[in-house]
Amino acid sequence: MATWVLSECGIRPLPRLSYPKPITGVSNSRFSRINGIGIGPFKPITKCNSISRLGRDRNWGLKVSAPVTLQFIDDNESDKELNNEFNPGAPPPFTLADIRAAIPKHCWVKDPWRSMSYVLRDVAVVFGLAAVAVYFNNMVVWPLYWIAQSTMFWALFVLGHDCGHGSFSNNAKLNSVAGHLLHSSILVPYHGWRISHRTHHQNHGHIENDESWHPLSEKIYRSLDNATRILRFSLPFPMLAYPFYLWSRSPGKKGSHFDPSSDLFLPNEKKDIITSTVCWTAMAALLVGLNFIMGPLQMLKLYGIPYWGFVVWLDLVTYLHHHGHEDKLPWYRGKEWSYLRGGLTTLDRDYGWINNIHHDIGTHVIHHLFPQIPHYNLVEATEAAKPVFGKYYKEPKKSWPLPFHLLGVLVKSLKKDHYVSDEGEIVYYQTDAKLAGK
């Protein structure tokens, strides 16, 4: 591949080097706090320093590929740079440390009181919407209630997601208690999802190791029966996938978020998984009990339909943060992957009025690179980092008050992004002509 190395000392030939494999597991549920930001082990960059190699010590809370000063460029990439053509798959000319240095220090500060105020606000809105719907109880109010309440369920999920990242507060017990209450209330196993989502962040942009909406290899794609292919890439079915993913994961992967023996988890995480599964079961039992008290139809209107609306929100947002840009974005495997390069393939999205309601989760690039930044500082951190990102940052299209434009992006992407090649370390989505023309 590459035969030249760029460093602060100039350009010189370098023999082929072997790189560590992408990270697929950790042992501690809490994130490490290195250099005060909790992004994993990281050594300061100094002139002409050697490549930092990450150890595989399972006592680390979050392990990522540290950026290095050595960046390999093949002949094609060099030609594109000379012609001023931007290549999103080329190694970026900046490091994770450069981005971190551009972000104001106060953006890293977590305020548990502020975080709890968002919880109280959202919970009050949830119960308020339910009370209004029951009071009026007519078919004009109910559809409006379903749209609003499903969005609020999604907002609760985002706050629980912050608990899982440790960006809710520095208190692990508070994060766990709040996370269980928020996620269990919408039938999400807190620890089970938190751990698999951590795997997603550690390996974002990696074809085999990524966990959420990662590409199917052509071999796996071709092994699927026609019905499965059509369901996976035809609306509304992909937007209803989350509960099934919790039980059985994605095609080509095994395990359940409810099973403490699943290969998703390490042996010392079994107690956490059991705790979350018990909490999930208790919520499910409560819902069954309320069915007997209030009646199945009333529970369907109050909880069932908003729950599926929340599922649609979750799948929609998660998908669009990793798919659908007008320019093709790379996916990596092998030594071409790094934590930074993988993170730069994620996308920010603008949701209009929904931005504030769902806690600015649309500012996704900075969140992926530095998941411990509190949600209320993501916008400021993103603005500060843009000059460093340069062309590697894809500015989101501005939304109307409601983000209907994203439906077109979703449909277009589902028709084009079907699988990636089984070979190659930098690959792009390919299209199944038969499926696209169905």
N, C-alpha and C positions, 0 to 999 in steps of 0.2 A: 504494500500500500504506500504509505508515506516514507520518504527517504530523507526528509529535512525537518529540522526542529527550529521553532522560533523561541527565543528566550530574550531576556533583557540584555543579554550579551551579544545578540546578533543572530545570524543564520548559519547553521553548520550541520553537516551530515551526522546522523546518529544511527547506530545499529537498531534493529527491531527489538522492541521491548515487550515483555508480557505484563498484562494488567490483571488486577484482581477481578473476580467475577462479581456481577451485581449482587447486592445484598438481598437475601430472601427471608431473613429471620432475625429477631432480637429476643432478648430474654426478659427485659424489664418493661413494665407497662408505663413507666414514667419517662419522659424525654430527658436526655442529658442537657445540662446547661453549660455549654462551652462558650467562653467569651461573653457570657451574660445573655445569650439569645436562644440557647436551647436548640441548635440546629445540628448537633452531632459533633464528633471530633474534627478539629480543624486546626491546622498549623498556619501561622502567619506566613505570608509570602515574602521571601527575601531574594535579593538579586542572585541569580545563578544558583539557586538552591536545587537540591535533588528532588526527585519525585517522592512525594509522601505516599507511603503505602498504608492502606487501612488494614488494621488487624481485624480479626473475626471474633474478638472477645464477646461472648454472649451476655456480658454484664452491662453492655452499653444500652442506653434507653432508646436511642435512635441513631442508626448508622447510615451515612450517606457517602457517596463518592466525593472526596474532597477535590476541589479544583487544583490543577497543577499549572506550573508555568510553561510546561512543554505542550505545544499544540501542533498536531500533525496536519499537514495540508497536502493532498495529492495534486497531481498535475492539473486535473480538471478544475479543482477548486481554485488553484492559483490563477488559471486562465480567467475564471469568472471574476476574481477579485481585480485582475488587471483591467478587465473590460467593464468594471464597475457594476457587474451583475451580482445582485445579492443572492447568496445560496444559504437557505435556512438550515441546511444540513451540515454546514461547515462549522468547525469549532469556533466559538465566539472569542473576540479579542479582549474579553474582560473575565474576571473571576467572580466567584461567589462573594469573596471578600470585598471586591469593588462595589458590588451592589449593596452589601451590608453597610459599608462606610457611607454611602449616599443617603441612607435612611436616618432621619433624626432620631436621637436616642430616646426621646419620650414616646416614640411609636412602639417601643418594646415593652413599655410599662403596662402591667395588667392591674385593673381596678376591680376587685371583686364586688364592691358596692354598685358600681356602674353595671357590671355584668348581671347582677341579681335584679337590678332595676328593669333590665330588658326582659328577664324572665317574668317578673311580676306584671309588666305591661302586657306581654303576650298572653299570659294565662288569663288575665282580666278580660282581654278582648275575646278569647276563646269562649269563656263562660257567658260573656255579654252577648255574643252572636247567637249562642244556643238559646239564651233566654228570649231574645227578640224573635227568633224563628218559631219557638214554641208558642209565644204569646199571639203572634199574628196567624200562624198556622194556615197559610194559603199557598197556592201554587204559583203565586207571583214572588213571594218572599223566599220560598224554599230553594229555587235555583240560584238566587243571589247568595243565599246562605251557604250553599255547597261550594260555590266559587271562593267566597271569602274565607270560609272555615278551612278548606283544603290548603289555602295559602298560609293560613295561620299555623296549621299542623306542620307545614314545611318550615315555617319560621322557628317553631319549637325544635324541629330536627336540627337546624343550623346551630342553635344555641347548645344543644347536646353535643353536636359535632365539635364545637369549641371546647367543651369540657374534655372530650377525648383527646384533643391536641394539647391540652394544658394551657390554652390561651384564655380560658375563662378566669382562672386565678392561679396563684402559686401554691394554693392549698390543695393537695392531692385528694384529701377526704371530701372537701367541698366539691371538687370537680366530679368525683365519683357519685356522691349523693345526688347532686343536681343532674348529672348525666343520666343516671338511672331513672329518676323521676320524669325527665323530659322524654327520653327515648322509649321507656316502657309504656308511657301514655299513648304512644303512636305505634306500638307493637314492633319496636326495634330492640334487639338484644344489645345493650350498651357495650359491654366488653367485647362480645363477639364481633360486632361491627367495628368498634374502635381499633381492634388489633388488625383486622383485614384491611381497614382503611389506612392504617399505618404502613402496611405492606405496599399499598398503592402509592403512597407518598415517597417511600424509599426507592421505588422502582418506576416512577412515572416515566412514560415514554419508552419503556423496555417491552419488547414484543412478548417474550415468554413470562417475564416476572411481574409485569404490571397486573393490577387486580380489577380495575374498573373500566369497562368499555374498551378493553385492549383489542387489537386486531386479531382476527382468526387467521392462522396460517392457511395457505392454499390447500394443504393436505387435509387439515381439519375441516375447512369449508367444504371441500369436495366430498368428505365422508358423511356430511349431513344429508338427510333425506330432503326431498323437495319441499315437503310441508314445513319442516323446521326452518329451512332457508327463507321461505316466504313469510313465515310468522316473525322471524327475527328482523326482517328488513321491511315489513309492511305495517303502517300505522293501523290501529293504535297499539298493536301487540308489543313492540319494543318498549313503549312507555308504561307497560304494566309489569315489567320484568322483575322489579326489586324484591318482592316477597319470595319469588321462586329462586332468585339468586341467593337469598339468605339461607334457603334450605339446601340448595345443591350447587351453587356457584355457576360459573360460565362454562360453555362447551370446552372440553379439553382439560378441565380442572375438576378435582374432586374435593369433597369436604362440605361440612355444614357449620353455620355460625352458631348453632345450638349444641353441637356435639363437642364436649371437652376433649375427646380423643382425636378430633379431626387434625389433619396435618397442617391446617391453618395456624395451629397454636403449639406453643412449646409446653413441655410437661409442667413447668412451674406456673403456667397460666390457667390450669384446669379449674382451680377454685374460682377464679374470676368468671370463667365461662359458666360454671354451675350457678353462680350468684345471678348473673344476667338472665340465664334461662329460667330460673325460678321467678325472677321479677316479671319476665315476659309472660310466664304461665299465670301468675297472679293477675295480671292485667287482662289476659284472655278470659280467665274465670270470672272476673268482675263484669266484663262485657256480656258473658253468657247469663250471669245473674240478672243484669239489667234488662236483658231480653224478656225474662219471665215477668219482671216488674212492669216494664213500660210497653212491652210488645215488640215483636220483631220488626214491624213496619216502622215504628217510631225510632227504633235504634238504627235501622237502615238509613233513615233520613238524617238523624242527628250525628251518627258516627260512621256508618258504613260507607256512604257515598263520599263524605269528606276524606275518609282514609284513602280511598282509591284516587281521589283528586291529589292528595299529598304524594302518592306513589308516582303519579304522572309528573308532578313538579320535580321530584327527586331525579327520576330518570331523564327528564328533559334537560335539566340544568347540568347534571353530570355528563350527559352525552355531549352537549354543546360546548362544554369547556375543553373537550378533547377532539372535536370533529367540526367539520363544516366551514372551515375558512376558505375564502375564495382561492387562495394559493395552497397547493398541496404542502402538508407538513410532514416531516420525516418521523419515522419510528426506528428505534435502534435495537441492536442486539450485539453481544460480544464486546470487544474492547472499544468499539465506537461509542457505547453508551456511557454517560456520566450523569450524576445527579443534576448538574447544571444544564447540560444539553437536553436532558429529558424534561426538565422543568420549563424550558423555553419553548417546548412544543404545546404547552397549555395555552388556553385562550381566555381573555377577559370578555365579558358580555355586559351589555347595558340593558337593564330591565325596566327602565323608566321609573314610574312610581313604586314599583315593587322593590327597587334597590334598598330603600330604607326598611321596608317591611321584612324582607328576608336577610337583613343584616349585612348588606354589601358583599354577599358571597360571589357576586359577579366579578369582583376584583381578584381573579383566580391565580394569576401568575405569581404575584408576590406571596399569596397564601401558600402556593405549592412550594416555593423555595424556602419560605420562612413561616412554617405553620403555627408558630407560637406568637405571632403578632396578633393582638386582639382585633376582632372584626371592625371595631369602631376606629381603628387607625389604619386600615388597609388602603383606603383611598389616598390619604396623605402619603403613605409609604410608597404607593405606586407612582404618584406624581414625582416624588423625589428620585425614584429609580429610573424613570423614563430616559433621561439623558445618557445613562450608562447603557441601557438596553439598546438604544439606537433602533436599527431596523429589525432587531430580534423581537421587539415588542409589536404586536399586532393591535393597533388601535381599534376598539370595538365600535361598530356602527351605532350612532346615537338612536335611542329608542323614542317612540312616541310615548305618551303617558302609560300605555299598556304595550307590552313587547310582542305584538302580533307578528312583526317582521321575522321573528325567530322561527315561526312555524314554517315559513318558506325555506329558511336555511336548513331546518331539520329534514324536510321532505327531500330537498336536493341532495343532502348528504347521504340519506338512506338509499338513494338510487345510485350512488357512486362509490361509497366506501364499503366494500364488501370483504376483501381479504388482502393479505400481503404475501409476497413471495416467501417460499420456504428457505431461500438462500439470500445471502447478502447481509451486511451489517448496518447499512442505511437503506431503508426501504420506504415505499410510499403505497398508499391504498390503491388497489386495482378494482376494476369494475367487471362484474359478471354481466355480459351483454344480454344474456337470456333473462336474467332477473330484472335488469334495468328496463327491458322492453316489455315486461309482462302487462 
